[in-house]
Amino acid sequence: MSCLLAGCGKKAGIAPLDTVPPADSTFDVNSINDTYAAIAPFTYYTHWGPYNVHDPSIVKSGEYYYCFSTDAAYGTTVKPGIQIRRSKDLVQWQFVSWAFNALPAKGAAYITQAGGTPFQSLWAPYVLQVNNQYRLYYSLSSALLRLSVIGLATAATPEGPWTEQGVVVSSRNDFAVTQTNAIDPTVVVTPQGEHWLYYGSAFDGIYVLQLDAATGLPATTGDKGKRIAQRGFTNGIVNGNIEGPEIIYNASQNKYYLFIAYDWLETKYNVRVARSATPQGPFLDFNGNDINNEADDYPMILAPYQFQGHGGWQGVSHCAVFEKDGQYFMAHQGRPSIDKFFMDLHIRKIYWTPDGWPVVSPERYANVPQTAIAQTELTGEWEQIVLGYKVVPGYAAEQVNADLQIATTITLHADGTINGSAANTWSYAAPWLELKWNNGAYTDKVYVSHERDWENKKSSTLVYSGLSNAGIATWGKKR
């Protein structure tokens, strides 16, 4: 999480845009709004549900999915402690509590002893279950750049109580030492039972560090690991806008997938992904390049976007990836472009291309029934978004430009042409739709499914998501 500036996600003095729902209201998916100013104040935290969510991490326990997230809120100051929510269906979320009643003592002591004053806020948690124990990794930082710590706490249940186990990795304000910022943890457990922690924000990129599987602490005391990912150049220097790693092992692909956030959290925030045969890398992008190089890597599978009739969403990154009955999902924050300081929890299905790359649904998950889709259902008008990327000169300009990927209209004709042009054709072998452009020079292979149309509050429509032969993500929604 790039909350290197105090007051991440806060904005004071905003007039209410919505009304406070009655405490006994029956849940209706249509009641989930983009903005929520009326219930943003701390007084209404029991109503927060999917709101005020930043840097989510999700774990399943019993009948509930638990979401842990950063101490951030719209228009108000919240107490430190890491927010906890739970859901049975990944659609309706209930605010539970905070993991801690105050800053964790061991993490705060590290920063104090190093001469800093810790922020009254915990960032970017990561939670996982190890046997009968739940492990919660948290990030704590200070105004002194790079003076940060990742700590570990454990509990018997996701609702706590949580007991601190110690400092996992730290970073100091020492620019003479090549290092990253010790925040944004994520952990993978290998089939062999090894535990690896990935972390980092800005500066020298993303690092991997081996843990002691029995304790969740470093396998070697004082080890900070090694760098496995960085970015390309902006104005002659390596771009530090890289952070928020998430790691999974997909057994069906027999590969490790590393999801990384690029750019500023309020605006251009987007998700890149790379894969590796081993937890230590090298992690390779779509073109086979090691992402530990000085370049921007693809594919970019989620980015700020705008469908027709809606203001759009930005800041859509720092994701969590988790599995439910063989189906992978991605959770992340979304900031409505009407006011980028709101932070909503978005959940999306992940699909895997035939050559083993993850892509995400263009619409949020709403538990829409999936039925067979006939070729005749595909004909007609679609809104299409190609997830391109504009390189903006200058670091400051990147902070304010959301770079919304805007939908355009295409028409799939019954004769197999796109927009009536013989040079652009489509074919369908369920569930995969192929869109061939410019006589086949450019091909999109996309997965077609049913999802809710959130922009128009329709219970179901057809959507597609996939990659082109150049590794560019493409989304579609049937009009």
C-alpha positions as CSV (number, residue, x, y, z in Angstrom):
1,M,0.0,0.0,0.0
2,S,1.4,3.4,-1.0
3,C,0.1,5.3,2.0
4,L,3.5,7.0,2.2
5,L,1.5,10.2,2.7
6,A,-0.4,10.8,5.9
7,G,-4.2,10.7,5.6
8,C,-4.6,8.0,2.9
9,G,-8.1,7.8,1.8
10,K,-9.4,10.6,4.0
11,K,-11.4,13.6,3.0
12,A,-13.1,15.9,5.4
13,G,-16.1,18.2,5.0
14,I,-18.0,16.2,2.4
15,A,-21.8,16.6,2.4
16,P,-23.7,13.2,2.6
17,L,-24.4,11.7,-0.8
18,D,-26.5,8.8,0.5
19,T,-28.9,8.0,3.4
20,V,-28.2,5.8,6.4
21,P,-30.0,2.5,5.9
22,P,-32.2,1.3,8.8
23,A,-30.5,-1.2,11.1
24,D,-33.1,-3.9,10.3
25,S,-33.2,-3.4,6.5
26,T,-33.3,-6.6,4.4
27,F,-30.3,-7.0,2.1
28,D,-30.8,-6.1,-1.5
29,V,-27.8,-6.1,-3.9
30,N,-29.2,-2.9,-5.4
31,S,-28.5,-1.2,-2.1
32,I,-24.8,-1.5,-2.7
33,N,-23.8,2.0,-3.8
34,D,-20.7,3.6,-5.2
35,T,-20.6,6.3,-2.6
36,Y,-21.5,6.2,1.1
37,A,-20.8,9.6,2.7
38,A,-23.8,9.3,5.1
39,I,-22.4,6.1,6.7
40,A,-18.7,7.0,6.4
41,P,-18.3,8.6,9.9
42,F,-17.0,6.3,12.6
43,T,-20.4,6.4,14.4
44,Y,-21.8,4.2,11.6
45,Y,-19.0,1.7,11.3
46,T,-21.4,-1.3,11.8
47,H,-22.9,-0.2,8.4
48,W,-19.6,-0.2,6.6
49,G,-20.0,-3.7,5.1
50,P,-18.2,-3.4,1.7
51,Y,-17.2,0.2,2.3
52,N,-14.0,1.8,3.5
53,V,-12.0,-1.3,2.2
54,H,-8.4,-0.8,1.2
55,D,-5.8,-3.5,0.6
56,P,-8.0,-6.5,1.4
57,S,-6.8,-9.9,2.4
58,I,-9.4,-12.8,2.5
59,V,-9.4,-16.1,4.3
60,K,-12.1,-18.8,4.6
61,S,-13.1,-20.1,8.1
62,G,-16.2,-22.3,8.5
63,E,-19.2,-20.8,6.7
64,Y,-17.6,-17.3,6.5
65,Y,-15.1,-15.5,4.3
66,Y,-13.2,-13.0,6.4
67,C,-11.8,-9.8,4.9
68,F,-8.9,-7.9,6.7
69,S,-8.0,-4.4,5.4
70,T,-6.1,-1.2,6.1
71,D,-7.2,1.4,8.7
72,A,-8.6,3.9,6.2
73,A,-12.0,5.6,5.9
74,Y,-13.7,8.3,3.9
75,G,-14.2,11.6,5.7
76,T,-13.2,10.4,9.1
77,T,-10.3,9.3,11.3
78,V,-10.5,5.6,12.4
79,K,-8.7,3.9,15.2
80,P,-5.7,1.7,14.4
81,G,-6.2,-2.0,14.5
82,I,-7.0,-3.5,11.0
83,Q,-10.6,-3.7,10.0
84,I,-12.4,-7.2,9.8
85,R,-15.5,-8.1,7.8
86,R,-17.1,-11.4,7.0
87,S,-19.5,-12.8,4.3
88,K,-21.1,-16.1,3.5
89,D,-21.6,-15.3,-0.2
90,L,-18.9,-12.8,-1.1
91,V,-21.7,-10.3,-1.9
92,Q,-23.2,-9.2,1.4
93,W,-20.5,-8.1,3.9
94,Q,-20.9,-7.5,7.7
95,F,-18.4,-5.4,9.6
96,V,-17.1,-7.5,12.6
97,S,-14.4,-5.6,14.5
98,W,-10.7,-4.6,14.6
99,A,-7.9,-7.1,15.0
100,F,-6.1,-5.0,17.6
101,N,-7.3,-2.4,20.1
102,A,-4.2,-0.3,19.5
103,L,-0.9,-0.4,17.6
104,P,0.9,-3.8,18.1
105,A,3.4,-3.1,20.8
106,K,6.4,-4.9,19.1
107,G,6.0,-3.2,15.8
108,A,5.5,0.2,17.4
109,A,8.5,-0.3,19.6
110,Y,10.8,-1.1,16.6
111,I,9.9,2.2,15.0
112,T,10.2,4.2,18.2
113,Q,13.6,2.7,19.0
114,A,14.7,3.6,15.5
115,G,13.9,7.2,16.2
116,G,10.5,7.4,14.4
117,T,6.9,8.0,15.4
118,P,4.6,5.3,14.1
119,F,1.5,6.3,12.2
120,Q,-1.7,5.6,14.1
121,S,-2.7,3.3,11.3
122,L,-2.0,-0.3,10.2
123,W,-1.7,-1.0,6.5
124,A,-2.0,-3.8,4.1
125,P,-2.6,-6.9,6.2
126,Y,-2.2,-10.5,5.0
127,V,-4.0,-13.4,6.7
128,L,-3.7,-17.2,6.2
129,Q,-4.5,-20.4,8.0
130,V,-1.7,-22.8,9.0
131,N,-3.2,-25.9,10.5
132,N,-5.3,-24.7,13.5
133,Q,-3.7,-21.3,13.6
134,Y,-4.5,-18.1,11.8
135,R,-1.5,-15.9,11.0
136,L,-1.9,-12.1,10.5
137,Y,0.9,-10.1,9.0
138,Y,0.5,-6.4,9.3
139,S,2.4,-3.3,8.1
140,L,3.3,-0.3,10.3
141,S,5.2,2.7,9.1
142,S,6.2,6.2,10.1
143,A,6.8,9.6,8.5
144,L,10.5,8.8,8.2
145,L,10.7,7.4,4.7
146,R,11.5,3.6,4.7
147,L,11.2,3.3,8.5
148,S,8.7,0.5,8.4
149,V,8.0,-3.0,9.8
150,I,6.0,-6.1,9.0
151,G,4.9,-7.9,12.1
152,L,3.1,-11.2,12.8
153,A,0.3,-12.0,15.2
154,T,-1.6,-15.3,15.6
155,A,-5.0,-16.4,16.8
156,A,-7.2,-19.5,17.0
157,T,-10.0,-17.9,15.0
158,P,-10.1,-15.0,12.4
159,E,-12.0,-12.9,15.0
160,G,-9.2,-13.2,17.5
161,P,-7.9,-12.4,20.1
162,W,-4.6,-11.9,18.3
163,T,-1.2,-12.4,20.0
164,E,1.9,-10.7,18.7
165,Q,4.7,-13.1,17.7
166,G,7.4,-10.6,16.6
167,V,8.9,-8.5,13.8
168,V,9.3,-10.4,10.5
169,V,11.1,-7.8,8.4
170,S,12.0,-4.1,8.7
171,S,13.4,-1.2,6.7
172,R,15.2,1.8,7.9
173,N,15.7,5.3,6.6
174,D,19.1,4.5,5.1
175,F,19.4,5.4,1.5
176,A,23.0,4.1,1.4
177,V,21.6,0.6,1.7
178,T,19.6,-0.8,-1.3
179,Q,16.3,-1.9,0.1
180,T,12.6,-1.7,-0.4
181,N,9.9,-0.5,2.0
182,A,8.9,-3.2,4.5
183,I,5.2,-3.1,4.0
184,D,2.6,-5.1,1.9
185,P,3.2,-8.7,2.9
186,T,1.8,-11.8,1.2
187,V,2.7,-15.5,1.8
188,V,2.6,-18.7,-0.3
189,V,2.9,-22.2,1.0
190,T,4.5,-24.6,-1.4
191,P,3.4,-28.2,-2.0
192,Q,6.5,-29.2,-0.1
193,G,5.4,-27.1,2.9
194,E,7.9,-24.2,2.5
195,H,6.6,-20.7,3.4
196,W,7.7,-17.7,1.4
197,L,6.9,-14.1,2.2
198,Y,6.8,-11.4,-0.6
199,Y,6.7,-7.7,0.3
200,G,7.7,-4.3,-0.9
201,S,6.5,-0.8,-1.9
202,A,8.4,1.6,-4.1
203,F,12.2,2.2,-4.0
204,D,13.9,-1.1,-4.9
205,G,10.8,-3.2,-5.8
206,I,9.4,-6.4,-4.6
207,Y,11.3,-8.9,-2.4
208,V,10.9,-12.6,-1.4
209,L,12.0,-14.0,2.0
210,Q,11.8,-17.5,3.2
211,L,10.0,-18.1,6.5
212,D,10.2,-20.7,9.2
213,A,7.0,-22.8,8.5
214,A,6.6,-23.6,12.2
215,T,6.7,-20.0,13.4
216,G,5.8,-17.8,10.5
217,L,8.9,-15.7,11.3
218,P,12.1,-15.5,9.1
219,A,14.0,-18.7,8.5
220,T,17.1,-16.7,9.1
221,T,17.1,-13.9,11.6
222,G,17.7,-10.5,10.1
223,D,17.3,-11.8,6.5
224,K,15.5,-9.3,4.2
225,G,15.4,-11.6,1.2
226,K,16.1,-10.8,-2.4
227,R,14.5,-8.6,-5.1
228,I,12.4,-10.4,-7.7
229,A,10.5,-7.5,-9.4
230,Q,11.0,-3.9,-10.3
231,R,9.8,-1.4,-12.9
232,G,11.1,0.5,-15.9
233,F,12.4,4.1,-16.3
234,T,10.5,7.3,-15.9
235,N,12.6,10.5,-16.7
236,G,15.8,8.5,-16.5
237,I,15.3,6.8,-13.1
238,V,13.7,3.5,-12.2
239,N,10.0,4.0,-11.5
240,G,9.2,3.3,-7.9
241,N,5.4,3.0,-8.4
242,I,5.4,-0.8,-7.8
243,E,4.0,-2.4,-4.6
244,G,1.2,-4.6,-3.1
245,P,2.3,-8.1,-4.2
246,E,0.0,-11.1,-4.0
247,I,1.2,-14.6,-4.5
248,I,-0.6,-17.9,-5.1
249,Y,0.3,-21.4,-6.2
250,N,-2.1,-22.8,-8.8
251,A,-1.8,-26.6,-8.7
252,S,-3.7,-27.1,-12.0
253,Q,-1.1,-24.9,-13.7
254,N,1.8,-26.1,-11.5
255,K,3.0,-22.5,-11.3
256,Y,3.3,-19.6,-8.9
257,Y,1.5,-16.5,-9.9
258,L,2.7,-13.1,-8.6
259,F,0.2,-10.2,-8.9
260,I,1.7,-6.7,-8.5
261,A,0.2,-3.2,-8.2
262,Y,1.5,-0.4,-10.4
263,D,1.1,3.3,-10.0
264,W,-0.7,5.6,-7.5
265,L,-3.4,4.1,-5.3
266,E,-6.0,6.8,-5.8
267,T,-5.8,7.1,-9.6
268,K,-3.9,4.9,-12.1
269,Y,-3.5,1.8,-9.8
270,N,-3.5,-1.4,-11.9
271,V,-2.7,-5.1,-11.6
272,R,0.1,-6.8,-13.5
273,V,0.8,-10.6,-13.2
274,A,3.8,-12.8,-13.8
275,R,4.4,-16.5,-13.2
276,S,7.2,-18.9,-12.2
277,A,8.0,-22.5,-11.8
278,T,9.5,-21.8,-8.4
279,P,8.7,-19.5,-5.4
280,Q,12.0,-17.7,-5.7
281,G,11.5,-16.9,-9.4
282,P,12.4,-15.8,-11.9
283,F,8.9,-14.6,-12.5
284,L,8.2,-14.1,-16.2
285,D,5.7,-11.9,-18.0
286,F,3.6,-12.7,-21.0
287,N,6.6,-12.2,-23.3
288,G,8.9,-14.4,-21.2
289,N,10.8,-11.5,-19.7
290,D,12.1,-11.6,-16.2
291,I,10.1,-9.0,-14.3
292,N,13.2,-8.2,-12.2
293,N,14.3,-6.1,-15.1
294,E,14.1,-2.4,-15.7
295,A,10.9,-2.5,-17.8
296,D,7.2,-2.4,-17.4
297,D,5.7,-5.9,-17.8
298,Y,2.5,-7.4,-19.1
299,P,-0.2,-8.6,-18.9
300,M,-2.1,-5.8,-17.1
301,I,-5.3,-7.7,-16.2
302,L,-7.1,-5.0,-14.2
303,A,-7.0,-1.2,-14.6
304,P,-9.2,1.9,-14.1
305,Y,-12.2,1.5,-16.4
306,Q,-15.4,3.2,-17.5
307,F,-18.4,1.5,-19.0
308,Q,-21.1,3.6,-20.7
309,G,-23.5,5.4,-18.5
310,H,-21.2,5.4,-15.5
311,G,-18.5,7.6,-14.1
312,G,-16.0,4.7,-13.9
313,W,-13.7,3.2,-11.3
314,Q,-10.1,4.0,-10.6
315,G,-7.5,2.9,-8.0
316,V,-8.4,-0.7,-8.7
317,S,-5.4,-2.6,-7.4
318,H,-3.5,-4.1,-4.4
319,C,-5.5,-7.3,-4.8
320,A,-6.1,-10.4,-2.8
321,V,-6.5,-13.7,-4.7
322,F,-8.3,-16.7,-3.1
323,E,-10.1,-19.9,-4.1
324,K,-13.6,-21.1,-3.5
325,D,-14.5,-24.7,-4.6
326,G,-11.9,-24.6,-7.4
327,Q,-13.0,-21.1,-8.6
328,Y,-10.4,-18.3,-8.1
329,F,-11.5,-14.8,-7.1
330,M,-9.7,-11.4,-7.0
331,A,-10.6,-8.8,-4.3
332,H,-9.4,-5.2,-4.4
333,Q,-10.4,-1.7,-3.7
334,G,-12.3,0.4,-6.2
335,R,-12.6,4.2,-6.1
336,P,-15.5,5.8,-8.0
337,S,-14.3,8.5,-10.3
338,I,-17.0,10.8,-9.0
339,D,-15.0,11.0,-5.8
340,K,-11.7,9.1,-5.6
341,F,-11.6,9.1,-1.8
342,F,-14.4,6.5,-1.5
343,M,-13.0,2.9,-1.2
344,D,-15.3,0.0,-2.1
345,L,-14.6,-3.7,-1.9
346,H,-14.8,-5.3,-5.3
347,I,-14.8,-9.1,-5.9
348,R,-14.3,-10.6,-9.3
349,K,-14.1,-14.0,-10.8
350,I,-10.8,-15.1,-12.3
351,Y,-10.6,-17.3,-15.4
352,W,-7.6,-19.0,-16.8
353,T,-6.7,-18.8,-20.5
354,P,-5.8,-22.0,-22.4
355,D,-2.1,-21.1,-22.1
356,G,-2.4,-20.6,-18.3
357,W,-2.8,-16.8,-17.7
358,P,-5.3,-15.4,-15.3
359,V,-7.9,-12.8,-16.4
360,V,-10.6,-11.2,-14.4
361,S,-14.3,-10.5,-15.0
362,P,-15.2,-7.0,-16.1
363,E,-18.1,-7.0,-13.7
364,R,-18.1,-7.6,-9.9
365,Y,-19.2,-11.0,-8.5
366,A,-22.9,-11.2,-7.6
367,N,-23.5,-15.0,-7.5
368,V,-25.2,-14.9,-10.9
369,P,-26.3,-18.4,-12.0
370,Q,-24.2,-19.8,-14.9
371,T,-26.0,-21.5,-17.7
372,A,-25.0,-22.6,-21.2
373,I,-24.6,-19.7,-23.7
374,A,-25.6,-20.3,-27.3
375,Q,-23.8,-18.7,-30.2
376,T,-27.0,-16.8,-31.2
377,E,-27.0,-15.0,-27.8
378,L,-23.7,-13.3,-28.7
379,T,-25.0,-11.4,-31.7
380,G,-25.7,-7.7,-31.2
381,E,-24.0,-4.7,-29.6
382,W,-21.3,-5.0,-27.0
383,E,-19.4,-2.5,-24.9
384,Q,-15.7,-3.3,-25.3
385,I,-12.7,-2.1,-23.2
386,V,-9.1,-2.8,-24.2
387,L,-6.9,-2.4,-21.2
388,G,-4.2,-0.2,-22.7
389,Y,-1.7,1.9,-20.8
390,K,-0.7,5.5,-21.3
391,V,2.8,6.4,-20.3
392,V,2.5,9.9,-18.7
393,P,5.7,12.0,-18.6
394,G,6.7,12.9,-15.1
395,Y,6.0,11.2,-11.8
396,A,3.7,14.0,-10.6
397,A,1.4,13.7,-13.6
398,E,1.0,10.0,-12.8
399,Q,-0.4,10.8,-9.4
400,V,-3.4,12.7,-10.8
401,N,-4.3,11.0,-14.1
402,A,-6.7,8.1,-13.6
403,D,-6.1,6.8,-17.2
404,L,-9.6,5.4,-17.4
405,Q,-9.9,2.6,-20.0
406,I,-13.2,3.7,-21.8
407,A,-15.7,1.4,-23.4
408,T,-16.5,1.6,-27.1
409,T,-19.3,-0.1,-29.0
410,I,-18.8,-3.1,-31.3
411,T,-21.4,-5.2,-33.1
412,L,-21.1,-9.0,-33.6
413,H,-23.2,-9.8,-36.7
414,A,-24.8,-13.2,-37.3
415,D,-22.7,-13.7,-40.4
416,G,-19.6,-13.8,-38.2
417,T,-18.3,-10.3,-39.0
418,I,-17.5,-7.6,-36.4
419,N,-19.0,-4.2,-37.2
420,G,-20.0,-5.6,-40.7
421,S,-16.3,-5.7,-41.9
422,A,-15.0,-8.8,-43.6
423,A,-11.6,-8.1,-42.2
424,N,-12.8,-8.4,-38.6
425,T,-14.5,-11.7,-37.7
426,W,-15.6,-13.7,-34.7
427,S,-16.2,-17.4,-33.9
428,Y,-17.4,-19.2,-30.8
429,A,-16.5,-22.6,-29.2
430,A,-18.1,-22.3,-25.7
431,P,-17.0,-20.8,-23.4
432,W,-14.3,-19.1,-25.6
433,L,-15.0,-16.4,-28.1
434,E,-12.4,-15.4,-30.7
435,L,-12.3,-11.9,-32.1
436,K,-10.0,-11.6,-35.1
437,W,-9.1,-8.1,-36.2
438,N,-7.3,-6.9,-39.4
439,N,-7.6,-10.2,-41.2
440,G,-6.3,-12.1,-38.1
441,A,-3.2,-10.0,-37.4
442,Y,-4.6,-9.3,-33.9
443,T,-6.7,-11.9,-32.1
444,D,-8.6,-11.7,-28.8
445,K,-9.5,-15.0,-27.1
446,V,-12.0,-14.3,-24.4
447,Y,-14.1,-16.3,-21.9
448,V,-17.9,-15.6,-22.0
449,S,-20.1,-15.8,-18.9
450,H,-23.1,-14.4,-17.1
451,E,-22.5,-11.5,-14.6
452,R,-24.5,-8.7,-13.0
453,D,-24.5,-5.4,-14.9
454,W,-23.6,-3.2,-11.9
455,E,-23.6,0.0,-14.0
456,N,-27.2,-0.4,-15.0
457,K,-28.3,-2.4,-12.0
458,K,-29.4,-5.4,-14.1
459,S,-29.4,-8.8,-12.5
460,S,-27.7,-10.5,-15.4
461,T,-25.9,-9.8,-18.7
462,L,-23.2,-11.5,-20.8
463,V,-19.6,-10.5,-20.3
464,Y,-16.3,-11.6,-21.6
465,S,-12.7,-11.3,-20.5
466,G,-9.4,-12.5,-22.1
467,L,-6.1,-11.7,-23.6
468,S,-5.0,-10.9,-27.1
469,N,-2.1,-12.7,-28.9
470,A,0.0,-9.7,-27.7
471,G,-0.9,-10.2,-24.1
472,I,-3.4,-7.2,-23.9
473,A,-6.5,-7.8,-21.7
474,T,-9.9,-7.2,-23.4
475,W,-13.3,-6.9,-21.7
476,G,-16.8,-6.9,-23.1
477,K,-20.4,-6.5,-21.8
478,K,-23.5,-7.2,-23.9
479,R,-25.7,-4.2,-24.3
